[in-house]
Amino acid sequence: MLRIISLNLNGIRSAWSKNVLPWAAAQQADIICLQELKAQMPDLSPEMHAPDGMQAFYHCAEKKGYSGVGIWSRRPPDRVIEGFDGGEFDSEGRYIRADFGNLSVISLYLPSGSSSPERQEAKFRFLDAFFPQMLALRAEGREIVLCGDWNIAHQEIDLKNWKSNQKNSGFLPEERAWLSKVFDELGWVDVYRRLYPDATGEAYTWWSNRGQAWAKNVGWRIDYQIATPGLAATAQRAEIYKAERFSDHAPLIIDYDFA
């Protein structure tokens, strides 16, 4: 069994103060993908560099207190790759990949476009740059899973208030169509949806800090594990853990029958 967890931390130091490490250690995960570190390497404690005896790899943003991704793994990877485009988005720390035999695991953090029109334009630039990367990954012939905060709710069942969000970043027609192309044209699989095609409120992974979104479960499903068909077919179960809160996102845990 292979257990993979994806979690947007909304700041690794903040999540640490909310006891994310004891929880993570208790999960006995093989690989944990992290997003939104909001830290640079000198900010990380020795414990963060070797969490519960796991190997830890980070790709931090150049800008302080911003973005950043990481991968923790029980066994040492064969290789680790930081970044994918050598440009604008690599400097933001949005992509890190670890290879284990014929399996590749990628922690991914797509830009959010909600803060300004300029950031939405950056998000569209990312989508344009990343689609060829998704195509190239499929061409490798490996089993691959991209875990992370995609900042896009794909379908109407993926957020509570879909009607009022059709002109908002994260549920724009162009963003949703891009994700549909990833699935329908490139053949990637939304693993949670494969397991639970009709799940609605229990599928949300993020809640705004405004109003009473968490209390009323006014959420969005924007965190995914998106895999090659061979790996996706081995998925046995998935859970979105909500008993404790380490962030404004909930951890997405998926167990694969994959050796």
VEXROLO-316437 format. One record per residue (C-alpha): z negated, y negated, x negated. Coordinates in pm, whole numbers. Each point is the difference from the previous one (the first is absolute). Last residue first. Layout:
BEGIN
<ropa Z="Z" Y="Y" X="X"/>
...
//
This chain:
BEGIN
<ropa Z="470" Y="119" X="-429"/>
<ropa Z="91" Y="-147" X="336"/>
<ropa Z="-157" Y="72" X="334"/>
<ropa Z="-46" Y="-372" X="54"/>
<ropa Z="-313" Y="-179" X="121"/>
<ropa Z="33" Y="-364" X="105"/>
<ropa Z="-269" Y="-272" X="-9"/>
<ropa Z="78" Y="-358" X="106"/>
<ropa Z="-289" Y="-231" X="-92"/>
<ropa Z="-70" Y="-287" X="243"/>
<ropa Z="112" Y="-356" X="-65"/>
<ropa Z="-208" Y="-319" X="40"/>
<ropa Z="-201" Y="141" X="-290"/>
<ropa Z="-276" Y="249" X="-83"/>
<ropa Z="-92" Y="73" X="360"/>
<ropa Z="-184" Y="319" X="87"/>
<ropa Z="55" Y="247" X="284"/>
<ropa Z="366" Y="-101" X="19"/>
<ropa Z="189" Y="261" X="-201"/>
<ropa Z="361" Y="44" X="105"/>
<ropa Z="57" Y="373" X="-15"/>
<ropa Z="302" Y="219" X="-64"/>
<ropa Z="58" Y="373" X="21"/>
<ropa Z="223" Y="277" X="-132"/>
<ropa Z="279" Y="-176" X="-189"/>
<ropa Z="235" Y="260" X="-155"/>
<ropa Z="312" Y="-132" X="174"/>
<ropa Z="-63" Y="-344" X="-149"/>
<ropa Z="34" Y="145" X="-351"/>
<ropa Z="343" Y="147" X="68"/>
<ropa Z="115" Y="-300" X="206"/>
<ropa Z="-73" Y="-256" X="-273"/>
<ropa Z="-304" Y="-207" X="84"/>
<ropa Z="-128" Y="-319" X="163"/>
<ropa Z="-379" Y="-23" X="5"/>
<ropa Z="-62" Y="-305" X="212"/>
<ropa Z="-220" Y="-304" X="49"/>
<ropa Z="134" Y="-248" X="257"/>
<ropa Z="-141" Y="142" X="323"/>
<ropa Z="-126" Y="-314" X="173"/>
<ropa Z="-323" Y="-70" X="184"/>
<ropa Z="-164" Y="-160" X="300"/>
<ropa Z="-275" Y="262" X="-4"/>
<ropa Z="-229" Y="-220" X="215"/>
<ropa Z="-282" Y="-8" X="-257"/>
<ropa Z="248" Y="-18" X="-289"/>
<ropa Z="208" Y="-281" X="154"/>
<ropa Z="-301" Y="-203" X="113"/>
<ropa Z="141" Y="-342" X="-79"/>
<ropa Z="163" Y="-33" X="-340"/>
<ropa Z="-65" Y="249" X="-277"/>
<ropa Z="325" Y="171" X="93"/>
<ropa Z="-8" Y="376" X="30"/>
<ropa Z="184" Y="255" X="-213"/>
<ropa Z="51" Y="378" X="10"/>
<ropa Z="88" Y="66" X="364"/>
<ropa Z="76" Y="364" X="91"/>
<ropa Z="-291" Y="52" X="239"/>
<ropa Z="145" Y="-272" X="222"/>
<ropa Z="339" Y="173" X="37"/>
<ropa Z="71" Y="361" X="-92"/>
<ropa Z="320" Y="137" X="157"/>
<ropa Z="178" Y="154" X="-299"/>
<ropa Z="-317" Y="136" X="-164"/>
<ropa Z="96" Y="224" X="-293"/>
<ropa Z="345" Y="-144" X="-67"/>
<ropa Z="-137" Y="-345" X="77"/>
<ropa Z="-263" Y="39" X="-274"/>
<ropa Z="265" Y="119" X="-246"/>
<ropa Z="252" Y="-281" X="50"/>
<ropa Z="293" Y="190" X="-150"/>
<ropa Z="274" Y="-123" X="-236"/>
<ropa Z="354" Y="103" X="91"/>
<ropa Z="191" Y="-288" X="-158"/>
<ropa Z="195" Y="-103" X="310"/>
<ropa Z="-247" Y="75" X="281"/>
<ropa Z="-336" Y="-51" X="-170"/>
<ropa Z="69" Y="-283" X="-244"/>
<ropa Z="249" Y="-144" X="249"/>
<ropa Z="-273" Y="-10" X="267"/>
<ropa Z="-223" Y="-185" X="-247"/>
<ropa Z="265" Y="-267" X="-46"/>
<ropa Z="48" Y="-24" X="377"/>
<ropa Z="-373" Y="-64" X="42"/>
<ropa Z="11" Y="-282" X="-254"/>
<ropa Z="309" Y="-159" X="155"/>
<ropa Z="-145" Y="23" X="353"/>
<ropa Z="-317" Y="-181" X="-111"/>
<ropa Z="-321" Y="196" X="42"/>
<ropa Z="-184" Y="-68" X="-326"/>
<ropa Z="69" Y="-372" X="5"/>
<ropa Z="-17" Y="-134" X="352"/>
<ropa Z="284" Y="-55" X="247"/>
<ropa Z="-50" Y="330" X="184"/>
<ropa Z="-378" Y="-39" X="-12"/>
<ropa Z="-71" Y="-90" X="363"/>
<ropa Z="168" Y="313" X="137"/>
<ropa Z="-149" Y="230" X="-262"/>
<ropa Z="-363" Y="-73" X="79"/>
<ropa Z="-177" Y="321" X="-100"/>
<ropa Z="210" Y="108" X="-294"/>
<ropa Z="186" Y="312" X="-112"/>
<ropa Z="101" Y="112" X="351"/>
<ropa Z="267" Y="-271" X="3"/>
<ropa Z="158" Y="148" X="-311"/>
<ropa Z="12" Y="-65" X="-374"/>
<ropa Z="-303" Y="-215" X="-71"/>
<ropa Z="88" Y="-161" X="-333"/>
<ropa Z="-240" Y="-114" X="-275"/>
<ropa Z="94" Y="307" X="-208"/>
<ropa Z="-358" Y="54" X="-119"/>
<ropa Z="11" Y="313" X="-204"/>
<ropa Z="99" Y="345" X="-91"/>
<ropa Z="348" Y="92" X="-118"/>
<ropa Z="35" Y="377" X="-20"/>
<ropa Z="250" Y="183" X="-219"/>
<ropa Z="125" Y="358" X="-34"/>
<ropa Z="271" Y="-16" X="-265"/>
<ropa Z="377" Y="3" X="43"/>
<ropa Z="40" Y="-325" X="-193"/>
<ropa Z="253" Y="-128" X="255"/>
<ropa Z="-276" Y="-73" X="251"/>
<ropa Z="-163" Y="-233" X="-252"/>
<ropa Z="329" Y="-182" X="-55"/>
<ropa Z="40" Y="-63" X="373"/>
<ropa Z="-356" Y="-134" X="30"/>
<ropa Z="71" Y="-224" X="-301"/>
<ropa Z="321" Y="-121" X="164"/>
<ropa Z="-213" Y="-100" X="304"/>
<ropa Z="-256" Y="-175" X="-219"/>
<ropa Z="197" Y="-304" X="-109"/>
<ropa Z="113" Y="-102" X="349"/>
<ropa Z="-345" Y="74" X="143"/>
<ropa Z="-159" Y="-208" X="-275"/>
<ropa Z="233" Y="-292" X="65"/>
<ropa Z="-95" Y="21" X="371"/>
<ropa Z="-367" Y="-16" X="-99"/>
<ropa Z="68" Y="-300" X="-222"/>
<ropa Z="165" Y="-174" X="297"/>
<ropa Z="-312" Y="79" X="204"/>
<ropa Z="-208" Y="-148" X="-282"/>
<ropa Z="196" Y="-324" X="18"/>
<ropa Z="-32" Y="-12" X="380"/>
<ropa Z="-378" Y="1" X="-49"/>
<ropa Z="-316" Y="212" X="17"/>
<ropa Z="135" Y="286" X="213"/>
<ropa Z="266" Y="128" X="-235"/>
<ropa Z="-205" Y="276" X="-156"/>
<ropa Z="142" Y="154" X="-313"/>
<ropa Z="29" Y="378" X="-25"/>
<ropa Z="-272" Y="188" X="-186"/>
<ropa Z="98" Y="339" X="-137"/>
<ropa Z="-188" Y="284" X="-167"/>
<ropa Z="250" Y="265" X="-106"/>
<ropa Z="-57" Y="373" X="-35"/>
<ropa Z="261" Y="218" X="-172"/>
<ropa Z="-3" Y="378" X="26"/>
<ropa Z="217" Y="239" X="-203"/>
<ropa Z="-260" Y="23" X="-280"/>
<ropa Z="-249" Y="-279" X="65"/>
<ropa Z="164" Y="-343" X="-22"/>
<ropa Z="-191" Y="-325" X="59"/>
<ropa Z="161" Y="-315" X="139"/>
<ropa Z="-124" Y="-358" X="29"/>
<ropa Z="148" Y="-272" X="216"/>
<ropa Z="-113" Y="-342" X="131"/>
<ropa Z="-151" Y="-182" X="-299"/>
<ropa Z="125" Y="-354" X="71"/>
<ropa Z="180" Y="-28" X="-335"/>
<ropa Z="188" Y="315" X="100"/>
<ropa Z="113" Y="-184" X="310"/>
<ropa Z="189" Y="-283" X="-166"/>
<ropa Z="160" Y="198" X="-279"/>
<ropa Z="20" Y="335" X="-173"/>
<ropa Z="103" Y="160" X="327"/>
<ropa Z="-209" Y="318" X="28"/>
<ropa Z="-354" Y="-60" X="-120"/>
<ropa Z="-242" Y="208" X="-205"/>
<ropa Z="105" Y="355" X="-85"/>
<ropa Z="-254" Y="273" X="-81"/>
<ropa Z="81" Y="330" X="-170"/>
<ropa Z="-101" Y="365" X="2"/>
<ropa Z="-298" Y="-86" X="216"/>
<ropa Z="-353" Y="98" X="-98"/>
<ropa Z="-178" Y="205" X="263"/>
<ropa Z="-250" Y="-139" X="249"/>
<ropa Z="206" Y="-311" X="72"/>
<ropa Z="-69" Y="-367" X="73"/>
<ropa Z="299" Y="-226" X="58"/>
<ropa Z="4" Y="-379" X="5"/>
<ropa Z="159" Y="-309" X="149"/>
<ropa Z="-24" Y="-377" X="-51"/>
<ropa Z="7" Y="-291" X="247"/>
<ropa Z="-174" Y="-322" X="-98"/>
<ropa Z="-329" Y="-115" X="-152"/>
<ropa Z="172" Y="-140" X="-307"/>
<ropa Z="378" Y="-22" X="-4"/>
<ropa Z="151" Y="243" X="-250"/>
<ropa Z="-40" Y="277" X="255"/>
<ropa Z="-171" Y="319" X="-108"/>
<ropa Z="156" Y="342" X="-46"/>
<ropa Z="-289" Y="245" X="-24"/>
<ropa Z="-52" Y="358" X="-113"/>
<ropa Z="-321" Y="197" X="44"/>
<ropa Z="-70" Y="359" X="-106"/>
<ropa Z="-282" Y="149" X="206"/>
<ropa Z="-352" Y="63" X="-126"/>
<ropa Z="-159" Y="-150" X="308"/>
<ropa Z="189" Y="-323" X="-63"/>
<ropa Z="105" Y="-26" X="-368"/>
<ropa Z="138" Y="-355" X="-47"/>
<ropa Z="-188" Y="-128" X="305"/>
<ropa Z="-325" Y="135" X="-144"/>
<ropa Z="64" Y="-191" X="-324"/>
<ropa Z="16" Y="-318" X="214"/>
<ropa Z="328" Y="-170" X="82"/>
<ropa Z="31" Y="-378" X="-41"/>
<ropa Z="158" Y="32" X="-346"/>
<ropa Z="290" Y="195" X="161"/>
<ropa Z="81" Y="-276" X="250"/>
<ropa Z="-121" Y="-4" X="359"/>
<ropa Z="112" Y="-48" X="360"/>
<ropa Z="34" Y="379" X="26"/>
<ropa Z="233" Y="-28" X="298"/>
<ropa Z="109" Y="365" X="16"/>
<ropa Z="-150" Y="334" X="-94"/>
<ropa Z="146" Y="350" X="-10"/>
<ropa Z="-247" Y="287" X="-26"/>
<ropa Z="110" Y="338" X="-137"/>
<ropa Z="-164" Y="343" X="4"/>
<ropa Z="-252" Y="-100" X="262"/>
<ropa Z="-347" Y="154" X="-1"/>
<ropa Z="-93" Y="-229" X="290"/>
<ropa Z="-360" Y="-40" X="-122"/>
<ropa Z="116" Y="-195" X="-307"/>
<ropa Z="186" Y="-248" X="219"/>
<ropa Z="-308" Y="-64" X="212"/>
<ropa Z="-224" Y="-46" X="-302"/>
<ropa Z="264" Y="-236" X="-148"/>
<ropa Z="60" Y="-215" X="310"/>
<ropa Z="-363" Y="-107" X="8"/>
<ropa Z="46" Y="-341" X="168"/>
<ropa Z="-63" Y="-182" X="-332"/>
<ropa Z="288" Y="204" X="-145"/>
<ropa Z="225" Y="-118" X="284"/>
<ropa Z="-64" Y="-362" X="-99"/>
<ropa Z="63" Y="76" X="-367"/>
<ropa Z="322" Y="180" X="84"/>
<ropa Z="129" Y="-287" X="213"/>
<ropa Z="165" Y="45" X="339"/>
<ropa Z="-37" Y="373" X="-72"/>
<ropa Z="329" Y="121" X="149"/>
<ropa Z="-55" Y="375" X="15"/>
<ropa Z="224" Y="304" X="-34"/>
<ropa Z="-149" Y="349" X="-33"/>
<ropa Z="173" Y="317" X="-118"/>
<ropa Z="-145" Y="349" X="40"/>
<ropa Z="204" Y="289" X="-142"/>
<ropa Z="-88" Y="348" X="120"/>
//
